Amino acid sequence: ALAGGFLNWPAPGGGKLETFLAPVFPYAERHEVVHLGASLAASLYGPAAVLILGWLYAKRPPFFAATKRFLAPLREAAAAGFYVDELYEDLIVRPAKNLSVALWAFLDMLAIDGLLHLAAGALTGTAALTRKLSTGQAGSGLWIALAGAAALFVGAAWGLR
């Protein structure tokens, strides 16, 4: 802010930086004194509060001891983060973990692994069937390949209807 103030200095007759928001706030000059007073009051409030509370603490320690005892539960809750982590754990994390375990058990174990086991069983059955059909002669292998090509052709034609 200090360096930004020098961008407009020195500007004879007023610079552009100080008036660039004038079309947006046409009545800002009327309230400038009020805003300046409020800013000054806010700036002085913090140091004044520190001085007054320091003086009170030096003069009346029993009052602050009673206040400390009175606010002890609030201090403990604040030290524990107002138990936000525990609430987050109970309301968000634990249900999400339980849901993920349930989805894993259903989708992964039943659906995905079940489909893989089904495909493996089909492949094993097909291999057992073709093993029985294979005689080791080239002619029987040719007929099996021709039957497979015909099955693919019929399947493709059936799918194009």
C-alpha positions as CSV (number, residue, x, y, z in Angstrom):
1,A,0.0,0.0,0.0
2,L,2.8,2.4,0.8
3,A,4.5,1.7,-2.6
4,G,1.1,2.0,-4.3
5,G,0.6,5.5,-2.9
6,F,3.8,6.7,-4.6
7,L,2.5,5.6,-8.0
8,N,0.2,8.6,-8.0
9,W,2.7,11.1,-6.5
10,P,3.4,13.8,-7.5
11,A,0.5,14.3,-9.8
12,P,-0.4,18.0,-10.4
13,G,-4.1,18.5,-10.4
14,G,-4.8,15.0,-9.2
15,G,-3.8,11.7,-10.7
16,K,-5.8,8.9,-12.4
17,L,-5.1,6.5,-9.6
18,E,-7.1,8.4,-7.0
19,T,-10.2,8.9,-9.2
20,F,-10.4,5.7,-11.3
21,L,-13.4,4.5,-9.3
22,A,-15.3,7.8,-9.3
23,P,-17.9,6.7,-11.8
24,V,-18.7,3.7,-9.7
25,F,-18.9,5.6,-6.4
26,P,-20.2,9.1,-7.3
27,Y,-21.1,10.0,-3.7
28,A,-17.9,8.7,-2.0
29,E,-16.6,12.2,-1.2
30,R,-19.6,13.0,1.0
31,H,-18.9,10.0,3.3
32,E,-15.1,10.3,3.3
33,V,-15.1,11.9,6.8
34,V,-17.3,9.2,8.2
35,H,-15.1,6.5,6.8
36,L,-12.0,8.2,8.0
37,G,-13.4,8.4,11.5
38,A,-14.5,4.8,11.5
39,S,-11.1,3.7,10.3
40,L,-9.3,5.7,12.9
41,A,-11.6,4.3,15.7
42,A,-11.0,0.7,14.5
43,S,-7.2,1.4,14.4
44,L,-7.2,2.7,18.0
45,Y,-9.6,0.1,19.4
46,G,-7.1,-2.8,19.4
47,P,-4.2,-1.1,21.2
48,A,-6.6,0.5,23.7
49,A,-8.2,-2.9,24.5
50,V,-4.7,-4.4,25.1
51,L,-3.8,-1.6,27.4
52,I,-7.1,-1.7,29.4
53,L,-7.0,-5.5,29.7
54,G,-3.4,-5.4,30.8
55,W,-4.1,-2.8,33.4
56,L,-7.1,-4.8,34.7
57,Y,-5.0,-8.0,34.8
58,A,-2.4,-6.2,36.9
59,K,-4.9,-4.7,39.3
60,R,-7.5,-7.6,39.6
61,P,-5.9,-11.1,39.0
62,P,-8.7,-12.9,41.0
63,F,-11.2,-11.7,38.4
64,F,-9.2,-13.3,35.6
65,A,-8.7,-16.5,37.6
66,A,-12.4,-16.8,38.0
67,T,-13.0,-16.1,34.3
68,K,-10.4,-18.7,33.5
69,R,-12.2,-21.3,35.6
70,F,-15.5,-20.3,34.1
71,L,-14.2,-20.6,30.5
72,A,-12.3,-23.9,31.1
73,P,-14.8,-26.1,29.2
74,L,-14.7,-23.7,26.2
75,R,-10.9,-23.7,26.3
76,E,-10.8,-27.5,26.3
77,A,-13.3,-27.6,23.4
78,A,-11.2,-25.1,21.5
79,A,-8.0,-27.1,22.2
80,A,-9.8,-30.1,20.7
81,G,-10.7,-28.1,17.7
82,F,-14.3,-28.0,18.8
83,Y,-14.4,-31.8,17.9
84,V,-14.7,-31.0,14.2
85,D,-12.3,-33.9,13.4
86,E,-14.3,-36.4,15.4
87,L,-17.6,-35.2,13.7
88,Y,-16.0,-35.4,10.3
89,E,-14.7,-38.9,11.1
90,D,-18.1,-40.1,12.3
91,L,-20.3,-38.3,9.6
92,I,-18.1,-38.5,6.5
93,V,-15.1,-40.8,6.7
94,R,-16.6,-43.9,8.4
95,P,-19.7,-44.1,6.2
96,A,-17.5,-43.6,3.1
97,K,-15.2,-46.4,4.2
98,N,-18.2,-48.7,4.9
99,L,-19.7,-47.8,1.5
100,S,-16.4,-48.5,-0.3
101,V,-16.1,-51.9,1.5
102,A,-19.6,-52.8,0.5
103,L,-19.1,-51.7,-3.1
104,W,-15.8,-53.6,-3.3
105,A,-17.5,-56.7,-2.0
106,F,-20.3,-56.5,-4.5
107,L,-18.7,-55.0,-7.6
108,D,-15.2,-56.4,-7.4
109,M,-15.8,-59.8,-5.8
110,L,-19.2,-60.7,-7.3
111,A,-19.5,-58.8,-10.6
112,I,-15.9,-58.5,-11.9
113,D,-14.4,-61.6,-10.4
114,G,-17.6,-63.5,-11.1
115,L,-17.5,-62.5,-14.8
116,L,-13.8,-63.4,-15.0
117,H,-14.5,-66.8,-13.5
118,L,-17.3,-67.3,-15.9
119,A,-15.1,-66.4,-18.9
120,A,-12.4,-68.7,-17.6
121,G,-14.9,-71.5,-17.2
122,A,-16.2,-71.0,-20.7
123,L,-12.6,-70.9,-22.1
124,T,-11.8,-74.1,-20.2
125,G,-14.9,-75.8,-21.5
126,T,-14.2,-74.7,-25.0
127,A,-10.6,-76.0,-24.7
128,A,-11.8,-79.3,-23.4
129,L,-14.3,-79.6,-26.3
130,T,-11.8,-78.7,-29.0
131,R,-9.2,-81.0,-27.4
132,K,-11.6,-83.9,-28.0
133,L,-12.2,-82.8,-31.6
134,S,-8.5,-82.6,-32.4
135,T,-7.2,-85.8,-33.8
136,G,-3.8,-84.6,-35.0
137,Q,-4.7,-84.8,-38.7
138,A,-4.5,-81.7,-40.8
139,G,-7.9,-82.4,-42.4
140,S,-9.8,-82.4,-39.1
141,G,-8.1,-79.1,-38.2
142,L,-9.2,-77.6,-41.5
143,W,-12.8,-78.6,-40.9
144,I,-12.8,-77.2,-37.4
145,A,-11.3,-73.9,-38.8
146,L,-14.0,-73.9,-41.5
147,A,-16.8,-74.5,-38.9
148,G,-15.4,-71.6,-36.8
149,A,-15.3,-69.2,-39.8
150,A,-18.9,-70.2,-40.7
151,A,-20.0,-69.6,-37.1
152,L,-18.4,-66.1,-37.2
153,F,-20.1,-65.4,-40.5
154,V,-23.5,-66.5,-39.2
155,G,-23.0,-64.4,-36.1
156,A,-22.0,-61.3,-38.0
157,A,-24.9,-61.7,-40.4
158,W,-27.3,-62.3,-37.4
159,G,-26.0,-59.1,-35.8
160,L,-26.4,-57.0,-39.0
161,R,-30.2,-57.7,-39.3
